[in-house]
Amino acid sequence: MNKELTPEQIKEQKVYLEWGLTQKEYEYICDKLLGRLPNYTETGLFSVMWSEHCSYKKSKPVLKLFPNKNERVLQGPGEGAGIVDIGDNQAVVFKAESHNHPSAVEPYEGAATGVGGILRDIFSMGARPIASLDSLHFGEIDNARTKYLINEVVAGIGGYGNCMGIPTVAGEITFDGCYAGNPLVNAMSVGILDQSHIQKGQAKGIGNAVMYVGAKTGRDGIHGATFASADFADDKETQRSAVQVGDPFMEKLLMEACIELTNNHQDWLVGIQDMGAAGIVSSSCEMASKANSGMELNLDMVPQREEGMSAYEIMLSESQERMLLCVKKGHENDVKKLFEDYNLEAVVIGRVTEGHDYILHHKGEVVTNIPVSTLTDDVLEEPSEERVPQRILDNKNKDAWVPQLSNAKETLKALLQQPTIASKKMFTETYDSQVRTSTVVGPGSDAGVIRIRGTKKALAMTTDGNGRFIYLNPEVGGKIAVLEAATNIISSGALPLAITDCLNYGDPNDPEIYWELHQSINGMAEACRTLDTPVISGNVSLYNENNGEAIYPTAMIGMVGLIKDVYRTVPSFVQNVGDKLYLVGKTGNDFNGSELQKLLNNKISGDLNDFDLEKVNSYLKNLLAAMEQGLVSSSHDLSEGGLGVSLAEMVFGTDKGIKVSLDMKKELLFSETPGRLVVSVSKGNVAAFEEIMGEDITEIGEVQADHQLDITLTDENFVAEVSELEKLWEEAIPCLMKSKD
């Protein structure tokens, strides 16, 4: 083992800069917090705990803008995951996390361990995970690197999730050039628990044991948190050691053992937390901080799979499938026996102490002795500069872009083959969506739906993120992101409950990027307040850049909704010949940032039109009321590709067709005005439906027996064979994935 640098050498050689601390932060730690120079191990602890990934030092001031409470919220931000009351003493637990940086370097392991980490967040709360979702954003698909990344990421997600026996029921995959060097891999997990089983990540009670359970600690993932708080260099080889390696079979055992402990032996347990970013240091000092306690650990007791590990390496390792427990004194052997029954290690590595100090022993020496608060609460927060990007100012004065189309039918065919719109079946088939046999609706619909066993209830869930809109207008784009998720949830017949988010942005030290973050959060927060969907958990992933080029500012919204009666779940596909078709919401000239704009111009540009969120919320509530009365046969939201694409998608996978007459020109068939849906209603329910919806709907046609899409516009009529359209839609991505670049 190399001899560690002395505190004086660290200061002289400025090693802390390589580890992510700034000069100002290092001086603040030395002069204001400690009154001395931190040693090698302590400097490492500060570098990871003060990283953006762990501390949110840049994003915290604007994250405070989010609403995070209502009468249903049982646990908001601050724990492993958020919790929402769903009645009958049950609750839903959910959280989303990003694993962008690891997935760009080692896509299979990066994606797999992203799934593993988010699942641990769920069962650390005492819940059993019931579903997984993802939100994946890649560069253009005609690039060899993109093809490699997507194949590996999808395999990693499927490989880990399938081994865990947890269905992947929904998600999204988009393609844009800005993600070529920095793909986004966001994972979401949803769990269920009885409210009496809720756990917290806290370490309180002097003398109580701090127990390490799960896999042994190795050198993988060291400085993963600081790696996730920096942009990419060209040399990815040097970053591979920061990517963890996962073992889903170990995690399956760990999950079952933790659930048995939290559900059946709560009297043994004080707190439980996943060892995620920054490993032991993060989980242990966060648990102590939340309880306002001190903690003393003996690192010699930590199970290690490699020889000669230093205190620095043990504390910063991000080896997977590990949890930290705070166990009541006297129950250590009970917990040890429970985990041994699952062939897992459970070892006492320390105790909760009086006072507020964080003390680490290694090989007979005290290697750390600092106040807990210096790592968790005393992070130096500085105001961030903001500046409006020039492109935003320029767009304010431009006329809205309105396309000129010569042939709506051919345009529809082209849009159905756009990678972001085309069928993702070749990827989603990798995932097991039916394991546990509770899946009501799987991938390919507006939202995944999972039945809650032993009840009539079900949960709808979705992930939605459109970086193009936030790039063009962060505030309006932020509103659209939340509204799109809510529209998907309501389209399934569910009441939106709350959201989790992954905020994927560039370097926050760039005033323009920080402005984008701030303005988009303003928009998201407004939408959350209007829709009554508080933000109960989430994740910020900054520094998503490749050689100084930032991604689109991409806010991924994960939303969960409640269906009171699973038999009232509304499908996305038409059901009955003769059903009337209605367009819900009004269509405007909303082409900037659209799939049509990208198709025609090979780029996006312009500003976004703002919209009346209160009005949209009003008619969405009415639509949900109609659904709960059983008046709606099917429903599909309008997003990429607008009305034309949605009408086609509603008949894919069926033997039926659609005949509509629209009071609009051909261009508006592909407008992406937010907050719209198409619904089908049986003739017997038409009067009741129209009475509820009033002026917010337009009857546009009906479901027909002929397997055709028959569309009449004010300036064009066309009939397309559904089988031909579906073939184009289904074969586009397999064809692109096979093609030579």
C-alpha positions in Angstrom: 0.0 0.0 0.0 1.3 3.5 -0.8 2.1 5.6 2.1 -0.6 8.2 2.6 0.2 11.9 2.2 0.5 13.9 5.4 -1.9 16.8 6.1 0.9 19.2 5.2 1.6 17.4 1.9 -2.1 17.4 1.0 -2.1 21.2 1.5 1.2 21.7 -0.4 0.3 19.5 -3.3 -3.3 20.6 -3.4 -4.5 17.0 -3.8 -8.0 18.1 -2.6 -8.5 19.9 -5.9 -8.2 16.6 -7.7 -10.8 15.1 -5.4 -13.3 17.8 -6.1 -12.9 20.3 -3.3 -12.4 23.9 -4.2 -9.6 26.1 -2.7 -12.2 28.1 -0.9 -13.9 25.0 0.5 -10.6 23.5 1.7 -9.6 26.7 3.5 -13.0 27.0 5.1 -12.7 23.4 6.4 -9.2 24.1 7.8 -9.9 27.5 9.2 -13.5 27.6 10.2 -14.7 24.1 10.8 -11.7 22.1 12.2 -9.1 24.7 13.2 -6.5 22.4 11.7 -5.5 20.6 8.5 -7.6 17.5 7.8 -5.6 14.3 7.4 -5.7 12.0 4.3 -8.9 10.1 5.3 -10.7 13.2 6.5 -9.9 15.1 3.3 -11.4 12.1 1.3 -14.6 12.2 3.5 -15.0 15.9 2.9 -14.4 15.6 -0.8 -17.3 13.1 -1.3 -19.7 14.5 1.2 -19.3 18.0 -0.1 -19.7 16.9 -3.7 -22.8 18.1 -5.5 -24.0 14.4 -5.7 -24.1 14.1 -1.9 -24.6 17.7 -0.6 -26.8 19.4 -3.3 -24.8 22.5 -2.4 -25.6 24.2 -5.8 -29.1 22.9 -6.3 -30.5 23.1 -2.7 -31.5 26.8 -2.9 -33.7 26.2 -5.9 -35.0 22.8 -4.8 -36.6 24.6 -1.9 -39.1 26.0 -4.4 -40.8 22.6 -4.8 -43.9 21.8 -2.8 -43.4 18.6 -0.8 -46.4 18.3 1.4 -50.1 17.6 1.2 -52.6 15.5 3.2 -51.4 12.3 1.6 -47.6 12.7 2.0 -46.2 10.6 4.8 -42.5 11.1 4.0 -41.1 13.8 1.8 -37.5 14.5 0.7 -34.7 13.6 3.1 -35.1 9.9 3.4 -34.2 7.0 1.1 -37.6 7.5 -0.8 -40.8 9.4 -0.5 -44.0 7.8 0.9 -47.7 8.6 0.1 -50.8 7.3 1.8 -53.1 5.3 -0.5 -55.7 4.3 2.1 -56.4 1.1 4.1 -53.3 1.7 6.2 -51.2 1.2 3.0 -48.7 3.5 1.4 -46.8 3.7 -1.9 -43.0 4.3 -1.7 -41.1 5.6 -4.8 -37.9 7.3 -5.8 -35.9 7.9 -9.0 -32.1 8.1 -9.3 -29.7 8.8 -12.1 -26.7 6.7 -13.1 -25.6 8.8 -16.0 -21.9 9.0 -15.6 -21.2 5.3 -14.8 -23.4 4.3 -17.7 -21.4 6.3 -20.1 -18.2 4.6 -19.1 -19.4 1.0 -18.3 -23.0 1.0 -19.7 -24.0 -2.6 -18.6 -22.7 -2.2 -15.0 -23.6 1.4 -14.8 -27.3 0.7 -15.7 -27.5 -2.5 -13.6 -26.1 -0.9 -10.5 -28.5 2.1 -11.0 -31.4 -0.4 -10.8 -29.8 -2.0 -7.7 -29.3 1.2 -5.9 -32.8 2.5 -6.4 -34.3 -0.8 -5.3 -32.3 -0.6 -2.0 -33.7 2.9 -1.4 -37.2 1.4 -1.6 -36.7 -1.6 0.7 -34.7 0.5 3.1 -38.0 2.2 3.9 -39.6 -1.1 4.8 -41.4 -1.5 1.5 -41.4 -4.4 -1.0 -40.5 -3.1 -4.5 -43.3 -4.0 -7.0 -42.2 -2.3 -10.2 -39.3 -0.6 -12.0 -39.3 2.1 -14.6 -36.7 3.9 -16.6 -36.0 7.0 -18.6 -33.2 6.7 -21.1 -31.8 9.4 -23.4 -29.2 8.6 -26.0 -27.5 10.3 -29.0 -28.7 9.8 -32.5 -29.3 6.1 -33.3 -27.2 6.1 -36.5 -24.1 6.3 -34.4 -22.2 3.1 -33.6 -21.4 4.2 -30.0 -25.1 4.9 -29.4 -26.0 1.4 -30.6 -23.5 -0.1 -28.3 -24.6 2.1 -25.3 -28.3 1.3 -25.7 -27.8 -2.4 -26.1 -25.6 -2.5 -23.0 -27.8 -0.2 -20.9 -31.0 -2.1 -21.8 -29.2 -5.4 -21.1 -28.0 -4.1 -17.7 -31.4 -2.9 -16.6 -33.1 -6.1 -17.7 -30.4 -8.4 -16.3 -30.5 -6.9 -12.9 -34.3 -6.3 -12.7 -35.2 -9.7 -14.0 -32.9 -11.5 -11.5 -34.6 -9.5 -8.7 -38.0 -10.7 -9.8 -39.4 -7.1 -10.2 -41.2 -6.2 -13.4 -40.2 -3.2 -15.5 -43.6 -1.9 -16.5 -43.0 1.5 -18.1 -40.4 4.0 -19.3 -39.2 6.0 -22.2 -36.3 6.1 -24.7 -35.4 9.2 -26.7 -32.7 10.1 -29.1 -31.0 13.5 -29.6 -27.5 14.4 -30.6 -26.8 16.3 -27.4 -26.8 13.0 -25.4 -24.1 11.3 -27.6 -21.2 11.7 -25.2 -23.3 11.8 -22.0 -26.4 9.5 -22.1 -29.0 9.8 -19.4 -29.9 6.6 -17.5 -32.6 7.4 -14.9 -34.2 4.5 -13.0 -37.3 4.6 -10.8 -38.7 2.0 -8.4 -42.1 1.8 -6.7 -42.9 -0.2 -3.6 -45.8 -1.0 -1.3 -45.9 -1.2 2.5 -48.2 -1.2 5.5 -47.8 2.2 7.2 -46.8 0.5 10.5 -43.7 -0.8 8.8 -42.2 2.6 7.7 -38.5 2.9 8.5 -36.2 5.8 8.7 -32.5 6.2 8.1 -31.4 7.3 11.6 -28.9 6.2 14.2 -30.1 7.2 17.7 -29.9 5.8 21.2 -26.5 5.9 22.9 -24.8 2.5 22.9 -27.0 1.1 20.1 -25.1 -0.9 17.5 -24.1 0.2 14.0 -24.3 -3.0 11.9 -23.0 -3.6 8.4 -25.0 -6.1 6.3 -24.6 -7.6 2.8 -21.7 -7.9 0.4 -18.1 -7.4 1.3 -16.3 -4.1 0.6 -13.9 -3.8 -2.3 -12.1 -1.0 -4.1 -14.8 -0.6 -6.8 -16.6 2.8 -7.0 -14.2 4.8 -5.0 -15.0 8.5 -5.6 -18.1 7.5 -7.6 -19.9 10.5 -6.0 -17.2 13.0 -7.0 -17.1 11.3 -10.4 -20.8 12.0 -10.7 -20.1 15.7 -9.9 -17.7 16.4 -12.8 -18.0 16.5 -16.5 -16.4 14.0 -18.8 -12.8 14.0 -20.1 -11.8 12.1 -23.2 -10.1 9.3 -21.3 -12.8 7.1 -20.0 -10.3 4.3 -19.1 -9.2 6.3 -16.1 -12.8 6.5 -14.9 -13.7 2.8 -15.0 -12.6 2.2 -11.4 -15.3 4.6 -10.3 -18.0 2.3 -11.7 -19.4 -0.3 -9.4 -20.1 -4.0 -10.2 -23.5 -5.4 -9.2 -24.7 -8.9 -8.1 -28.5 -9.1 -8.3 -28.6 -12.5 -6.7 -26.9 -11.1 -3.6 -29.3 -8.1 -3.7 -32.3 -10.4 -3.9 -31.2 -12.1 -0.6 -30.4 -8.7 1.0 -33.9 -7.5 0.0 -35.7 -10.5 1.5 -33.6 -10.3 4.7 -34.2 -6.6 5.1 -38.0 -6.9 4.5 -38.2 -9.7 7.0 -36.4 -7.5 9.5 -38.4 -4.4 8.9 -41.8 -6.2 8.7 -41.4 -8.8 11.5 -38.8 -7.5 13.9 -39.2 -3.8 14.2 -38.5 -4.0 17.9 -34.9 -4.9 17.0 -34.3 -2.0 14.7 -33.7 1.8 15.1 -32.8 2.7 11.5 -31.7 1.4 8.2 -30.1 3.0 5.2 -28.7 2.0 1.8 -25.0 2.4 1.2 -25.2 4.2 -2.1 -23.1 7.2 -3.2 -20.1 7.7 -1.0 -20.6 4.3 0.6 -20.1 3.9 4.4 -19.3 7.5 5.0 -22.5 8.8 3.5 -24.9 6.3 5.1 -23.3 6.5 8.6 -22.9 10.2 9.0 -26.3 10.9 7.4 -27.9 8.4 9.9 -26.1 10.1 12.8 -26.9 13.6 11.5 -30.7 12.9 11.2 -30.7 11.7 14.8 -28.4 14.5 16.1 -26.1 11.8 17.4 -22.4 10.9 17.5 -20.9 7.7 16.0 -17.8 5.7 16.5 -16.8 3.0 13.9 -14.0 0.4 13.9 -13.1 -0.1 10.2 -11.2 -3.3 11.0 -14.6 -4.9 11.5 -15.8 -4.0 8.0 -16.0 -7.2 5.8 -13.4 -6.7 3.1 -12.9 -8.7 -0.1 -9.5 -7.2 -0.9 -6.4 -7.1 1.2 -4.6 -4.0 2.5 -7.5 -1.6 2.1 -6.9 1.8 3.7 -9.4 3.6 5.9 -9.9 6.0 3.0 -10.7 3.2 0.6 -13.0 1.4 3.0 -15.0 4.6 3.7 -15.3 5.8 0.1 -15.9 2.4 -1.6 -19.2 2.2 -3.4 -19.3 -1.6 -3.5 -22.9 -2.7 -4.1 -25.5 -4.7 -2.2 -24.7 -3.2 1.3 -26.9 -1.7 4.0 -26.2 0.0 7.3 -28.4 -0.7 10.3 -28.8 0.9 13.7 -29.8 -2.0 16.0 -31.0 -1.8 19.5 -28.4 -2.9 22.0 -28.9 -6.5 22.9 -30.4 -7.5 19.6 -27.2 -7.7 17.6 -27.1 -11.5 17.6 -30.8 -11.7 16.6 -30.0 -9.6 13.5 -26.8 -11.5 12.8 -28.8 -14.8 12.9 -31.5 -13.5 10.6 -29.0 -12.4 8.0 -27.0 -15.6 8.3 -30.1 -17.5 7.5 -29.9 -15.7 4.1 -26.2 -16.5 3.8 -25.4 -12.8 4.4 -22.8 -11.2 6.7 -24.1 -9.0 9.5 -21.3 -7.4 11.6 -21.2 -4.8 14.4 -18.8 -2.1 13.2 -19.6 0.6 15.7 -21.9 2.3 18.2 -24.0 5.4 18.5 -22.2 7.7 20.9 -23.0 10.6 23.2 -22.2 14.0 21.7 -21.8 14.8 18.0 -18.5 13.5 17.0 -17.7 11.2 14.1 -14.8 9.0 15.1 -13.1 6.3 12.9 -10.6 3.7 14.1 -8.3 1.7 11.8 -5.5 -0.6 12.7 -5.3 0.8 16.2 -5.3 4.4 15.2 -7.9 7.1 15.2 -8.0 8.1 11.6 -10.9 10.6 11.8 -12.3 12.7 14.6 -14.5 15.5 13.4 -18.0 16.7 14.2 -20.8 14.9 12.2 -22.2 18.3 11.1 -19.0 19.3 9.3 -19.8 16.5 6.7 -23.5 16.9 6.5 -24.7 20.4 7.5 -21.8 22.8 7.3 -21.2 22.5 3.5 -20.1 25.9 2.1 -23.0 27.2 0.0 -22.3 30.1 -2.2 -24.9 32.0 -4.3 -24.8 30.9 -7.9 -24.7 33.4 -10.8 -27.5 33.3 -13.3 -27.6 34.7 -16.9 -30.3 34.3 -19.6 -28.8 32.5 -22.6 -28.6 34.6 -25.8 -30.6 32.0 -27.7 -33.6 32.6 -25.3 -33.4 36.3 -25.8 -33.2 35.9 -29.6 -36.1 33.6 -29.7 -38.4 36.0 -27.9 -38.5 38.2 -31.0 -39.0 35.5 -33.6 -42.3 34.6 -35.2 -43.5 31.1 -34.3 -42.3 28.5 -36.7 -45.2 26.9 -38.7 -44.3 24.1 -41.1 -45.5 23.8 -44.6 -46.5 20.3 -45.5 -47.3 18.9 -48.9 -48.6 15.4 -47.8 -49.9 14.6 -44.4 -50.0 10.8 -45.0 -46.3 10.7 -45.9 -45.4 12.9 -43.0 -47.2 10.6 -40.7 -45.3 7.6 -42.1 -42.0 9.5 -41.6 -42.9 10.5 -38.0 -43.8 6.9 -37.1 -40.2 5.9 -38.0 -38.6 8.7 -36.0 -36.5 6.8 -33.3 -38.1 8.7 -30.4 -41.6 7.8 -31.7 -41.0 4.3 -33.2 -41.8 1.1 -31.3 -39.2 0.3 -28.6 -40.4 -3.3 -28.4 -37.0 -4.7 -29.3 -35.6 -3.1 -26.1 -38.6 -3.6 -23.7 -38.8 -7.3 -24.6 -35.5 -7.6 -22.7 -37.4 -6.7 -19.5 -39.7 -9.1 -17.7 -42.9 -7.0 -17.3 -45.1 -9.8 -15.9 -43.1 -11.3 -13.1 -45.1 -11.3 -9.8 -48.3 -11.6 -11.9 -49.7 -8.2 -10.7 -49.0 -6.3 -13.9 -52.3 -5.0 -15.4 -50.7 -2.8 -18.0 -47.1 -3.2 -19.1 -44.7 -1.3 -21.5 -46.1 0.5 -24.5 -49.0 2.2 -22.9 -49.4 5.7 -21.4 -48.6 4.3 -17.9 -47.7 1.0 -16.4 -50.4 -0.3 -14.0 -49.8 -2.7 -11.1 -52.6 -4.3 -9.1 -52.3 -4.0 -5.3 -52.8 -7.5 -4.1 -55.7 -8.2 -1.7 -57.5 -5.0 -2.7 -59.5 -3.6 -5.7 -56.9 -0.8 -6.1 -54.1 -0.4 -8.6 -51.2 2.0 -9.1 -50.4 3.7 -12.4 -46.9 4.9 -12.9 -44.9 6.8 -15.6 -41.6 8.5 -16.4 -41.6 11.5 -18.7 -38.8 13.9 -19.7 -38.5 16.2 -22.7 -35.2 18.1 -22.7 -36.1 19.9 -26.0 -38.9 21.9 -24.4 -36.8 23.0 -21.4 -34.0 23.9 -23.7 -36.2 26.2 -25.7 -38.1 27.7 -22.7 -37.1 26.3 -19.2 -40.1 27.6 -17.3 -42.8 26.5 -19.8 -40.8 23.3 -20.5 -40.8 22.6 -16.8 -44.6 22.9 -16.6 -45.0 20.7 -19.7 -42.8 17.9 -18.1 -45.1 17.6 -15.0 -48.2 18.0 -17.1 -47.1 15.3 -19.5 -46.7 12.9 -16.6 -50.0 13.8 -15.1 -51.8 13.4 -18.5 -50.3 9.9 -18.8 -51.5 8.9 -15.3 -55.0 10.3 -15.9 -55.1 8.6 -19.3 -54.9 5.3 -17.4 -57.8 6.2 -15.1 -55.7 7.1 -12.1 -55.6 10.1 -9.8 -52.0 11.6 -9.8 -50.6 11.5 -6.3 -47.1 12.8 -6.2 -43.8 13.0 -8.2 -40.2 12.1 -7.9 -37.7 13.7 -10.3 -34.2 13.4 -11.8 -32.9 16.8 -12.8 -30.3 16.2 -15.4 -28.4 19.4 -16.3 -25.0 20.6 -17.3 -22.4 22.5 -15.2 -24.1 24.6 -12.5 -21.1 26.9 -12.4 -22.2 28.1 -15.9 -24.6 31.0 -15.2 -26.7 30.1 -18.2 -27.1 26.5 -17.0 -28.0 27.6 -13.5 -30.6 29.9 -14.9 -32.1 27.0 -16.8 -32.2 24.9 -13.6 -33.8 27.7 -11.7 -36.4 28.6 -14.3 -37.4 25.1 -15.0 -37.9 24.3 -11.3 -40.1 27.4 -11.2 -42.2 25.9 -14.0 -42.3 22.4 -12.4 -43.2 23.8 -9.0 -46.1 25.8 -10.4 -47.4 22.7 -12.2 -47.0 20.6 -9.0 -49.0 23.1 -7.0 -51.7 23.4 -9.6 -52.0 19.6 -10.0 -51.5 18.9 -6.3 -48.6 16.5 -7.0 -45.9 17.3 -4.4 -42.3 16.4 -5.0 -41.6 13.7 -2.4 -38.2 12.5 -3.5 -35.7 13.0 -6.3 -32.2 13.3 -7.5 -30.1 16.0 -9.1 -27.5 15.0 -11.7 -25.4 18.0 -12.7 -22.2 18.3 -14.8 -23.8 16.3 -17.7 -21.4 17.5 -20.3 -18.9 16.0 -22.7 -15.9 18.1 -23.5 -17.7 21.3 -22.4 -20.9 20.6 -24.4 -23.9 20.3 -22.2 -26.9 18.1 -22.7 -30.4 19.6 -23.1 -31.6 20.5 -19.6 -33.6 17.3 -19.0 -36.1 17.1 -16.1 -37.3 13.5 -15.8 -40.6 13.3 -13.9 -41.7 10.1 -12.3 -45.3 10.1 -11.2 -47.5 7.6 -9.5 -51.3 7.6 -9.5 -54.0 5.7 -7.7 -56.8 3.7 -9.4 -59.6 3.1 -6.9 -61.0 0.1 -8.9 -58.6 -1.9 -11.0 -61.5 -2.9 -13.3 -61.9 0.8 -14.2 -58.3 0.9 -15.6 -58.5 2.6 -19.0 -56.5 1.1 -21.9 -54.6 3.1 -24.4 -56.0 1.2 -27.4 -59.5 1.4 -29.0 -62.0 -1.2 -27.8 -65.3 -1.3 -29.6 -66.4 -0.6 -33.2 -68.8 2.3 -33.2 -67.3 4.0 -30.2 -67.2 7.8 -30.6 -63.8 9.5 -30.6 -63.2 12.8 -28.8 -60.2 15.2 -28.7 -59.8 16.5 -25.2 -58.2 20.0 -25.1 -57.6 22.6 -27.9 -54.9 22.4 -30.5 -52.6 25.4 -31.3 -49.6 26.1 -33.4 -47.1 24.3 -31.1 -44.4 23.1 -33.4 -41.2 24.4 -31.7 -39.3 21.6 -30.2 -41.6 19.0 -31.8 -40.7 15.8 -33.6 -42.0 17.4 -36.8 -39.6 20.3 -36.4 -36.7 17.9 -35.9 -37.8 15.8 -38.9 -38.1 18.7 -41.3 -35.2 20.9 -40.0 -32.9 18.4 -38.4 -32.8 20.7 -35.3 -35.1 22.4 -32.8 -35.5 26.1 -32.4 -37.8 28.9 -31.3 -39.8 29.7 -28.2 -42.7 27.8 -26.6 -46.2 29.1 -26.2 -47.4 29.3 -22.6 -50.7 27.7 -21.7 -53.4 27.9 -19.1 -52.5 25.2 -16.6 -55.5 25.9 -14.4 -57.9 25.3 -17.3 -56.1 22.1 -18.3 -56.2 20.9 -14.7 -59.9 21.6 -14.6 -60.8 19.4 -17.6 -58.4 16.7 -16.6 -60.2 16.4 -13.3 -63.5 16.2 -15.2 -62.1 13.5 -17.5 -60.9 11.4 -14.5 -64.4 11.7 -13.0 -65.9 10.4 -16.3 -63.4 7.5 -16.2 -64.2 6.6 -12.6 -67.9 6.4 -13.7 -66.9 3.9 -16.4 -67.8 6.3 -19.3 -64.5 6.1 -21.2 -63.6 3.0 -23.2 -60.0 4.0 -24.1 -57.7 7.0 -23.7 -54.3 8.0 -25.2 -52.4 11.2 -24.4 -51.0 13.3 -27.2 -47.2 13.9 -27.1 -44.5 13.4 -29.7 -46.0 13.6 -33.1 -49.2 15.0 -31.9 -52.7 13.9 -32.8 -51.7 12.0 -36.0 -49.3 9.7 -34.2 -51.6 9.2 -31.3 -54.5 8.1 -33.5 -52.3 5.6 -35.3 -51.0 4.2 -31.9 -54.5 3.7 -30.7 -55.2 1.1 -33.3 -51.8 -0.6 -33.4 -52.1 -4.1 -31.9 -55.9 -4.2 -32.7 -58.0 -5.3 -35.6 -59.9 -2.1 -35.7 -59.5 1.3 -37.5 -60.4 4.9 -37.0 -62.3 7.4 -39.1 -62.1 11.0 -38.2 -63.0 14.4 -39.6 -60.9 17.3 -38.3 -61.5 21.0 -38.6 -57.8 21.7 -39.0 -55.1 22.0 -41.7 -52.7 19.1 -42.1 -49.9 20.8 -40.2 -52.0 20.9 -37.0 -52.3 17.1 -37.1 -48.7 17.0 -35.8 -48.8 20.0 -33.4 -47.6 19.1 -29.8 -49.9 21.4 -27.8 -49.6 20.0 -24.2 -52.5 18.6 -22.1 -54.4 16.9 -24.8 -55.8 13.3 -25.2 -57.9 11.3 -27.5 -60.6 9.2 -25.9 -63.2 6.7 -27.2 -66.7 6.5 -25.6 -69.4 3.9 -26.3 -72.6 5.3 -27.8 -74.5 4.6 -24.6 -72.2 6.8 -22.6 -71.9 9.7 -25.0 -74.6 11.9 -23.4 -73.2 11.5 -19.9 -69.6 12.0 -21.1 -70.5 15.2 -23.0 -72.3 16.6 -20.0 -69.3 16.2 -17.8 -66.7 17.5 -20.3 -68.7 20.4 -21.7 -66.7 22.7 -24.2 -63.4 21.1 -23.5 -64.0 18.2 -26.0 -64.5 18.0 -29.7 -66.1 15.0 -31.3 -63.8 14.0 -34.2 -65.0 10.5 -35.4 -65.4 6.9 -34.4 -63.8 3.5 -34.2 -64.5 1.5 -37.3 -64.3 -2.2 -38.3 -62.0 -1.5 -41.3 -58.4 -1.8 -40.3 -57.6 1.7 -41.7 -56.8 5.2 -40.5 -59.2 7.4 -42.4 -58.5 11.1 -41.8 -60.3 14.1 -43.3 -58.6 17.5 -42.9 -59.7 20.9 -44.2 -56.9 20.7 -46.9 -56.3 16.9 -47.3 -58.0 13.6 -47.0 -56.2 10.3 -46.8 -56.7 6.6 -45.9 -53.8 4.6 -44.6 -53.7 0.8 -44.0 -53.0 0.3 -40.3 -51.0 -2.8 -41.0 -48.6 -0.7 -43.2 -48.2 2.0 -40.6 -47.7 -0.5 -37.8 -45.0 -2.3 -39.9 -43.1 1.0 -40.4 -43.4 1.8 -36.7 -42.3 -1.6 -35.5 -39.5 -2.1 -37.9 -37.9 1.3 -37.8 -35.6 0.8 -34.8 -34.6 -2.8 -35.6 -33.7 -1.6 -39.0 -31.7 1.3 -37.7 -29.9 -0.9 -35.1 -28.8 -3.3 -37.9 -27.6 -0.7 -40.3 -23.9 0.0 -40.8 -22.9 3.6 -39.9 
